[in-house]
C-alpha cells in the first residue's frame, strides 16, 4: 500500500511539474510532448549518423564496405582510439544543443544527448568504464561543470556501466584549438592528460565521452594516456561529429 501511494505521489508530482515546466525542444525551446524530444523542424534538421561509416573515426562512407571498414585518412594515419561513433552530424541544431550545454547553463541538455547516444554503445563487456574527456581545473571553475561528465553520467546510468569522473585528468591548461590545423591541434594537447589510478583502467574497455568530435586531437591525446595505463580498448562516443573541416571551430573544441 505504501509503495502504491509513493508511486501515485511521484506521478502527481511529475504531472504538476510538467504543467508548470513542460518539456521543451532542446534545439529551439518549443514545447514538445515528452522529455528528450525535438520539435518537428529541429528533428528534421538533425542528420543522424550510422552505417556505413569508418569504424575508427565515424566519418560516413558512400558505400557499405563492412563493419570494420576504414576511411582513407584512418588507413594512412590511424587515430589513437580503437573505434568512434557519433549520434548526429554537426549542424545548426546539433551545434545549438551543444552550445546550450557548454556555455548556456543548461546542464539538463546532457541527458538528452545521452538519450540519443545510447544506441552507439553496442556490445561492450560488463566491466566497461565510462570516462569523460576532462576539463582543466581552471576552466572547470569558470564554467561550473564539465559537459562531457554530465553526458557520461547520463549514458552510464542508462547502460548500467561504471562512470569514473576523476581517473582521466587534464594536467595542464591548453589554449583554444579554434583556427588551428590538425597537426597544430595535436601538438597543443600532446602530453596534456594523465591517469590518476592506472589499476582502474588496466585491461578494461573504456567508453571515452565528449560532446563534439572535430579533428580528434583531444580524443587522441586522451586515448594515448588510457592506452599507456593499460586500457584494452578505447571507444570514443560523441553527441556530434564535424564532417567538414572548419565547421566546428566556433565551438572551441578538439
PEMOFEN-V496204 format. One record per residue. N is the residue number from 1. NEAR is the number of other ideal C-beta (glycine too) atoms within 10 Angstrom. Layout:
n=N near=NEAR
n=N near=NEAR
//
This chain:
n=1 near=5
n=2 near=6
n=3 near=7
n=4 near=8
n=5 near=9
n=6 near=10
n=7 near=10
n=8 near=10
n=9 near=10
n=10 near=10
n=11 near=10
n=12 near=10
n=13 near=10
n=14 near=10
n=15 near=9
n=16 near=10
n=17 near=10
n=18 near=13
n=19 near=8
n=20 near=6
n=21 near=8
n=22 near=11
n=23 near=15
n=24 near=16
n=25 near=19
n=26 near=27
n=27 near=23
n=28 near=14
n=29 near=12
n=30 near=13
n=31 near=9
n=32 near=20
n=33 near=9
n=34 near=8
n=35 near=13
n=36 near=16
n=37 near=15
n=38 near=21
n=39 near=19
n=40 near=10
n=41 near=12
n=42 near=21
n=43 near=14
n=44 near=10
n=45 near=17
n=46 near=19
n=47 near=16
n=48 near=12
n=49 near=20
n=50 near=12
n=51 near=13
n=52 near=14
n=53 near=20
n=54 near=21
n=55 near=21
n=56 near=22
n=57 near=23
n=58 near=24
n=59 near=20
n=60 near=16
n=61 near=15
n=62 near=6
n=63 near=6
n=64 near=10
n=65 near=14
n=66 near=9
n=67 near=9
n=68 near=9
n=69 near=17
n=70 near=17
n=71 near=17
n=72 near=10
n=73 near=15
n=74 near=17
n=75 near=11
n=76 near=8
n=77 near=8
n=78 near=13
n=79 near=21
n=80 near=18
n=81 near=24
n=82 near=18
n=83 near=21
n=84 near=26
n=85 near=23
n=86 near=29
n=87 near=24
n=88 near=21
n=89 near=18
n=90 near=25
n=91 near=16
n=92 near=11
n=93 near=23
n=94 near=28
n=95 near=18
n=96 near=18
n=97 near=27
n=98 near=24
n=99 near=16
n=100 near=19
n=101 near=25
n=102 near=21
n=103 near=12
n=104 near=12
n=105 near=11
n=106 near=15
n=107 near=15
n=108 near=14
n=109 near=25
n=110 near=26
n=111 near=19
n=112 near=24
n=113 near=27
n=114 near=25
n=115 near=17
n=116 near=17
n=117 near=24
n=118 near=14
n=119 near=11
n=120 near=21
n=121 near=18
n=122 near=11
n=123 near=5
n=124 near=16
n=125 near=12
n=126 near=8
n=127 near=10
n=128 near=20
n=129 near=24
n=130 near=26
n=131 near=29
n=132 near=27
n=133 near=25
n=134 near=23
n=135 near=18
n=136 near=16
n=137 near=12
n=138 near=11
n=139 near=13
n=140 near=14
n=141 near=9
n=142 near=9
n=143 near=13
n=144 near=8
n=145 near=14
n=146 near=21
n=147 near=26
n=148 near=27
n=149 near=22
n=150 near=21
n=151 near=28
n=152 near=28
n=153 near=18
n=154 near=23
n=155 near=25
n=156 near=23
n=157 near=13
n=158 near=14
n=159 near=17
n=160 near=7
n=161 near=20
n=162 near=14
n=163 near=19
n=164 near=20
n=165 near=15
n=166 near=12
n=167 near=22
n=168 near=25
n=169 near=14
n=170 near=23
n=171 near=12
n=172 near=11
n=173 near=11
n=174 near=18
n=175 near=9
n=176 near=12
n=177 near=23
n=178 near=14
n=179 near=10
n=180 near=17
n=181 near=12
n=182 near=14
n=183 near=10
n=184 near=12
n=185 near=23
n=186 near=18
n=187 near=11
n=188 near=17
n=189 near=22
n=190 near=13
n=191 near=11
n=192 near=19
n=193 near=22
n=194 near=16
n=195 near=21
n=196 near=12
n=197 near=11
n=198 near=15
n=199 near=10
n=200 near=18
n=201 near=25
n=202 near=12
n=203 near=11
n=204 near=20
n=205 near=19
n=206 near=28
n=207 near=27
n=208 near=26
n=209 near=30
n=210 near=24
n=211 near=26
n=212 near=23
n=213 near=26
n=214 near=26
n=215 near=23
n=216 near=27
n=217 near=25
n=218 near=27
n=219 near=26
n=220 near=21
n=221 near=23
n=222 near=28
n=223 near=25
n=224 near=18
n=225 near=24
n=226 near=26
n=227 near=17
n=228 near=13
n=229 near=20
n=230 near=14
n=231 near=25
n=232 near=15
n=233 near=18
n=234 near=27
n=235 near=20
n=236 near=30
n=237 near=27
n=238 near=31
n=239 near=28
n=240 near=28
n=241 near=26
n=242 near=24
n=243 near=17
n=244 near=9
n=245 near=11
n=246 near=10
n=247 near=14
n=248 near=24
n=249 near=15
n=250 near=10
n=251 near=21
n=252 near=15
n=253 near=25
n=254 near=26
//
